[in-house]
Amino acid sequence: MADYQKMYYIVCDGASRALDALPMNVDEAMKILQRALDEAEERYIETSGDGE
């Protein structure tokens, strides 16, 4: 079963950290958000059962 709770946490944490980086460092904020989305996607793949 997909771990939606963990995925939600990852995305919310990334959004919070990205907002902390703004407005001084837009590039860093974008990198933080992209890493969070990539991590959440990886968590989905690992826990959704599609790869089994």
N, C-alpha and C positions, 0 to 999 in steps of 0.2 A: 504494500500500500504506500502511495506517495506520502512523504512527510511534509505536508503542507504547512504545519505549524513551524517547522524549522525553516522552510523556504520563506515564509512570511517574515520571520525574524531576520533572516539574512538580508532581505530586500529593505526592510524598515531600518535596520542598523546601517546599511550602506547609504540610504537616503539621509539619515541623520548625520552621518559623518560627512557626506557631500555638502549638506547645508552648512555645516560648521566651516568647511573650506571656502565657502562663498563669502563675499564677492571677491576676495583677494586672489583666489587661485582657481579659476574656472577650469583649467586643464586638469588639475588634480581632482576636482569634484567630478568631472566626467569620467576619469579613470576609476575613481572609487565606485561610482554607480555601475560602470561596466563590469568591474570585478564582482560586485554583489549580484548582478544579474547572471553572470557566468556561473558563479558558485551556486546560486539557486537552481539554475538549469541542471547543473551537474548533480545536485542533490535529488532533483526530480528523476533524472535518468537512473540514478542508483537505487532509488526507493520505489519507483513506479512498477517494477516487475517486468517492464518491457525488455530489459536486457537479459532476462533469465531464460 
